């Protein structure tokens, strides 16, 4: 397969901002649309192809964990350079396994939210391919991508439902009426759940990524061994706060010293339980407030074993269904971006080439003029 021609993407950077260029819609196969997805919002370089359904054809992910591990977290400059180094190789591999670029009918790429330097890498490659091949393209909200991972599983969750989107940078609850219609119910006031895992893991010396290390170390631990706070317990609040938990962990370690063996497993299990308890309890509350029949779990932290287990238990007790994508589709990947793109491109949505990357983009809002996101509350519920 010939190397990718990204010169169009570089040329676009010099176009006047007001110039509007929209590629003509094109379907090579009657009744079929095959979409290439590109994801580069943080520390994974990913490309995937989906067919009608949407259905996964290929899904290639290059993880940057090794590059960021020495620093205990993601370094934006390193992330951007890693994307530049890997993006063409990853896209070429995804396309080769799907039959080549000639089989592609549209392109979807993460536009935001995320690290601006990282987003620009994927966005420019997508623009270059779309321009050179006259393909329709669309920029996707990364959070909508996480929710769209559910579209790639069988059976799919029904609408409406409550969605709990939890990752390194996001902890949000949404009421999802249907694809593309989202009402923000609550979100984190400080650290996201994934940040809390990473920061506590760093205090414990477990390394990066913290969520995976704590989950593994917690196996065999006693989740009730260490008493830890649960933030914002009021039933009228659907917001999260994990900064207090991080402080409590730091104070405990200052008193006890560095933990090892069973004490370390017990502490990790207790931290994991505190985070999972708050996340799942508020998700259940949100479903009861909105009278939604079920809950969809999404985002990188959705791969956590205790979060998945506890949500299933609590949904069963409250006569709700729970949907959790396969773990491979929870962390950042391009299949979820391609799925969201397929949903939008197949209905005729298109973006123009003057669209840029955005670091902040609340789900359900317009990327270029999004007002501050407000939590949604409705009355009280009984026990």
Phi, psi and omega in degrees: 000135180296154179296152181293138177261105182257013183297330178298321179296322179290322178297323183297333181296342182259000179290146173301141185299330185278348183288130182252121178232115180243119179293146181292143176300143180212129173238117181284331184240130182300123178077009183229140172226124177252126188242133171269128177249142179230131181231126179209037188283338183216255186240023169235132173260118188219149175215146182207161176233133175235149175257184178306141178143300355284154181225135182289129173258309175221154180207103185246129181229128171254117180272141178259017184307315182298326182287329185262341184306319181298341183258357178074014180173178184283128175258112186308317182296318178295319180301314180299315181293324177296319178299316180300320182290324190256341193301316183294316178301316182293315180295317179299320180294316180298321180289319181300318181290343181258359179106005175101168183294333181295344180270356186272136181250346180194162183231135175237138183217146177293123178262334181167174350284165180161192177284122190300319179296321178292316180301320183298328181297306180295320182297317181290324176296316179298317179296317180299316179294317181296318181292314184292330181255003181054047180258145173291146180219162179209141175271134187247140171289127183302323180291321175296327175300314178301318179294330182284348175302330179295335181288345183266359181255160176231130355284157180275155176290152180269166175251151355281168174200169172263139178243131174253108182255112186228128182206193180295330182242359185221140169217099187223150173245134179230149166262119184253106180286318174197177179301128179091352180241106187231137174242121181286124181260325181183160181203178182287144177266350180210252180288143170279166181301317179295323176297319180299315177301313183296318183290321178291320178299322179294320177299326182276351182076024183274343179091188185240142001281136189293322183299316180295318182293317180293318179301315180293316182291332182288343180298124182089358179271163180263112183291350179255008185292323183238125180281121183232151185287151171247117186279154175045061185286347183302135182290344179279351182250131175251016177272162179241157172207123182241002181293325179294324178295319178298318179295317178299321178295317180297319179295319179297317181290328178295327180277319187269340185082184182294131184267149178218164173057225183296325179298322179291317178297318179297317182292318178297320178295323180291318177298313181299319180294319180298317180290313181296323180299310182294314182300310185286325180296317180289329176296318177297316178301316180299318180295321180289322178295320183267355182060032175285145183279347183196176185229133174256130178261136183210159179101168184301321181289346176295347176277351181294131187296320183286323177299316180295315181296313184291323178295319178298315180299312184288326176295318179298318180293332182257013177058044177241152172271153179234133179238127178231119179298160172306147185303327181295337180261003178277313179287167184303131178205165182269344178298320180293325178291318178296323179296314177297320178296319178300318179299319183277317180296324183291344176260008175098002179289142179216155172246158178261163188284355176270003177293135180247175176282152178227132181281335180235128182204087178302134182298131181095353180251161174286133187300322187274348182215043184284124176284166177304136180284133179246145177287152180248129179229152181212100172060202180232160175235159179270167180293000000 
